[in-house]
């Protein structure tokens, strides 16, 4: 039972070839492409409006020097939202349930913010490792603690996204299995469980959107500290 429960998180293969690359590249095909027409259709208009709203929310926390990151952060958030939501469809694979995938997204971007801080304002960046007014005996311990907290940031980003999506997928599978088992024996209970399943699906859609936003928001906050 436990093996089949976690099989959904294994990368699918075809003739021994991993299909995770298909799952990673598929969201890009759903994004709007530039058009030479003056007027776009309703779908592209809605997509562009949502993209603008996402970008505005990201830029609220950034100074003008960080606005050059707007395209990268907005693209990353739309990409994560698309992958998270598509992963809720039946018989699909969610790459963002893989810790390696999330760490591959979080670590280079976090490292870029740290490098920018060390390049532009090394004194202020190093000062974050030692709060002002710290007693002299506590200085070595606080420097070690702050350094560890700095290097654990990309791990926290990846684990947060992985854990939330994995927990949601497990709950959905467990409740769906319960509905399938209860339907022949207790139809009334199965219908009540199906209502809970429907509400949980709506909750997981919200979690997919929120976790993508939190991932990018934390990156923007890390960037704000270093510009």
C-alpha positions as CSV (number, residue, x, y, z in Angstrom):
1,X,0.0,0.0,0.0
2,X,2.8,2.4,0.9
3,X,4.6,1.6,-2.3
4,X,1.6,2.4,-4.5
5,X,0.8,5.5,-2.4
6,X,4.2,7.1,-3.3
7,X,4.4,5.8,-6.9
8,X,2.8,9.0,-8.1
9,X,6.0,10.9,-7.1
10,X,8.2,8.7,-9.2
11,X,9.3,10.2,-12.6
12,X,7.4,8.4,-15.4
13,X,9.4,6.6,-18.0
14,X,8.8,5.5,-21.6
15,X,11.0,2.8,-23.0
16,X,13.4,3.6,-20.1
17,X,13.5,7.3,-21.0
18,X,12.5,9.7,-18.2
19,X,9.5,11.8,-19.1
20,X,10.2,14.5,-16.5
21,X,11.6,16.7,-19.3
22,X,8.2,16.6,-21.0
23,X,6.5,17.7,-17.7
24,X,9.0,20.5,-17.2
25,X,8.7,21.8,-20.7
26,X,4.9,21.5,-21.2
27,X,3.9,24.7,-19.2
28,X,5.9,26.9,-21.6
29,X,3.6,25.8,-24.4
30,X,0.6,27.3,-22.5
31,X,2.0,30.8,-22.2
32,X,0.9,33.5,-24.6
33,X,3.3,34.3,-27.5
34,X,3.8,37.8,-28.9
35,X,1.4,38.8,-31.7
36,X,1.4,41.4,-34.4
37,X,-2.3,42.1,-34.0
38,X,-3.5,45.2,-32.2
39,X,-6.2,43.4,-30.4
40,X,-5.8,40.0,-28.7
41,X,-8.4,37.4,-27.9
42,X,-10.0,37.1,-24.5
43,X,-7.7,34.3,-23.3
44,X,-4.5,36.2,-24.0
45,X,-6.0,39.4,-22.6
46,X,-6.8,37.6,-19.3
47,X,-3.3,36.0,-19.2
48,X,-1.6,39.3,-19.8
49,X,-3.7,41.0,-17.1
50,X,-2.9,38.3,-14.6
51,X,0.8,38.6,-15.5
52,X,0.7,42.3,-14.9
53,X,-1.0,41.9,-11.5
54,X,1.6,39.3,-10.5
55,X,4.4,41.5,-11.6
56,X,3.0,44.5,-9.6
57,X,2.7,42.3,-6.5
58,X,6.4,41.3,-6.8
59,X,7.6,44.8,-7.4
60,X,5.9,46.2,-4.3
61,X,8.7,44.7,-2.1
62,X,11.6,45.8,-4.4
63,X,13.4,49.0,-4.8
64,X,13.8,50.5,-8.3
65,X,17.2,48.8,-8.6
66,X,15.5,45.4,-8.3
67,X,12.9,46.0,-11.0
68,X,15.3,44.6,-13.6
69,X,14.5,41.2,-12.0
70,X,10.8,41.6,-12.6
71,X,10.8,39.6,-15.8
72,X,12.7,36.7,-14.3
73,X,10.6,36.6,-11.1
74,X,7.2,36.9,-12.9
75,X,8.2,34.2,-15.4
76,X,9.2,31.9,-12.5
77,X,6.0,32.5,-10.6
78,X,3.8,31.8,-13.7
79,X,5.9,28.7,-14.5
80,X,5.5,27.3,-10.9
81,X,1.8,28.1,-10.9
82,X,1.3,26.3,-14.2
83,X,3.2,23.2,-13.1
84,X,1.5,23.1,-9.7
85,X,-2.0,23.4,-11.2
86,X,-1.4,20.9,-14.0
87,X,-0.1,18.4,-11.5
88,X,-3.6,18.3,-9.9
89,X,-5.0,16.8,-13.1
90,X,-5.5,13.0,-13.2
91,X,-2.7,10.9,-14.6
92,X,-0.2,13.8,-14.6
93,X,3.2,14.2,-13.0
94,X,4.2,17.2,-10.9
95,X,7.9,18.0,-11.2
96,X,7.7,20.5,-8.2
97,X,7.0,17.5,-5.8
98,X,10.7,16.6,-6.4
99,X,13.1,18.2,-3.9
100,X,15.9,18.1,-6.5
101,X,13.8,20.2,-9.0
102,X,12.9,22.8,-6.4
103,X,16.5,23.0,-5.1
104,X,17.7,23.5,-8.7
105,X,15.4,26.5,-9.0
106,X,16.0,27.9,-5.5
107,X,19.8,27.6,-5.1
108,X,21.0,29.5,-8.2
109,X,18.6,32.4,-7.6
110,X,19.5,32.6,-3.9
111,X,23.2,32.5,-4.7
112,X,22.7,35.3,-7.3
113,X,21.1,37.5,-4.6
114,X,24.0,36.8,-2.2
115,X,26.6,37.5,-4.9
116,X,24.9,40.8,-5.8
117,X,24.9,41.9,-2.2
118,X,28.6,41.0,-1.8
119,X,29.4,42.9,-5.0
120,X,27.4,46.0,-4.5
121,X,27.4,46.5,-0.7
122,X,29.8,44.0,1.0
123,X,29.9,45.8,4.3
124,X,26.1,45.8,4.8
125,X,25.8,42.3,3.6
126,X,28.4,41.1,6.1
127,X,26.8,43.2,8.8
128,X,23.7,41.0,8.6
129,X,25.7,38.2,10.1
130,X,26.2,40.2,13.3
131,X,23.2,42.2,14.8
132,X,24.0,45.6,16.2
133,X,24.5,45.7,20.0
134,X,25.5,42.1,20.4
135,X,27.4,41.3,23.6
136,X,31.1,40.5,22.9
137,X,30.9,36.9,24.3
138,X,28.0,36.0,22.0
139,X,29.7,37.3,18.8
140,X,31.3,34.0,17.6
141,X,28.1,32.0,18.3
142,X,25.8,34.5,16.6
143,X,28.1,34.7,13.5
144,X,27.9,30.9,13.2
145,X,24.1,30.9,13.7
146,X,23.5,33.7,11.2
147,X,25.8,32.0,8.6
148,X,23.9,28.7,9.0
149,X,20.6,30.5,8.6
150,X,21.9,32.2,5.5
151,X,22.9,29.0,3.8
152,X,19.7,27.2,4.9
153,X,17.5,29.6,2.9
154,X,17.5,27.7,-0.4
155,X,16.9,24.5,1.4
156,X,13.9,26.1,3.2
157,X,12.5,27.3,-0.1
158,X,12.8,23.9,-1.7
159,X,11.5,21.9,1.2
160,X,8.5,24.2,1.8
161,X,7.3,23.9,-1.8
162,X,8.0,20.1,-1.9
163,X,6.3,19.4,1.4
164,X,3.1,21.4,0.8
165,X,2.5,19.9,-2.7
166,X,3.4,16.3,-1.6
167,X,1.1,16.5,1.4
168,X,-1.7,17.7,-0.8
169,X,-1.3,15.0,-3.4
170,X,-1.2,12.3,-0.7
171,X,-4.4,13.6,0.9
172,X,-6.1,13.7,-2.5
173,X,-5.1,10.1,-3.2
174,X,-6.1,8.8,0.2
175,X,-9.6,10.4,0.1
176,X,-10.1,9.3,-3.5
177,X,-9.2,5.7,-2.5
178,X,-11.6,5.9,0.4
179,X,-14.4,7.0,-1.9
180,X,-13.7,4.1,-4.3
181,X,-13.8,1.6,-1.4
182,X,-16.9,3.1,0.4
183,X,-19.1,3.6,-2.7
184,X,-20.3,-0.1,-3.0
185,X,-20.7,-0.5,0.7
186,X,-21.9,2.8,2.1
187,X,-23.0,5.2,-0.7
188,X,-24.1,7.9,1.6
189,X,-20.8,8.1,3.4
190,X,-19.1,7.9,0.0
191,X,-21.1,11.0,-1.2
192,X,-20.1,12.9,2.0
193,X,-16.5,11.9,1.5
194,X,-16.8,13.1,-2.2
195,X,-17.9,16.5,-0.9
196,X,-14.8,16.7,1.3
197,X,-12.8,15.6,-1.7
198,X,-14.2,18.4,-3.8
199,X,-13.4,21.0,-1.1
200,X,-9.9,19.6,-0.6
201,X,-9.3,19.9,-4.4
202,X,-10.3,23.6,-4.2
203,X,-7.9,24.0,-1.3
204,X,-5.1,22.3,-3.2
205,X,-5.6,24.6,-6.1
206,X,-5.3,27.6,-3.7
207,X,-2.2,26.0,-2.2
208,X,-0.6,25.5,-5.6
209,X,-1.1,29.2,-6.3
210,X,0.0,30.4,-2.9
211,X,3.1,28.3,-2.7
212,X,4.3,29.6,-6.1
213,X,3.7,33.1,-4.9
214,X,5.5,32.5,-1.5
215,X,8.4,31.0,-3.3
216,X,8.9,34.0,-5.5
217,X,8.1,36.5,-2.7
218,X,10.8,35.1,-0.5
219,X,13.3,35.3,-3.3
220,X,12.3,38.9,-3.9
221,X,12.8,39.6,-0.1
222,X,16.2,38.0,-0.3
223,X,17.0,40.2,-3.3
224,X,15.7,43.3,-1.4
225,X,18.2,42.7,1.4
226,X,21.1,42.8,-1.1
227,X,20.4,45.7,-3.3
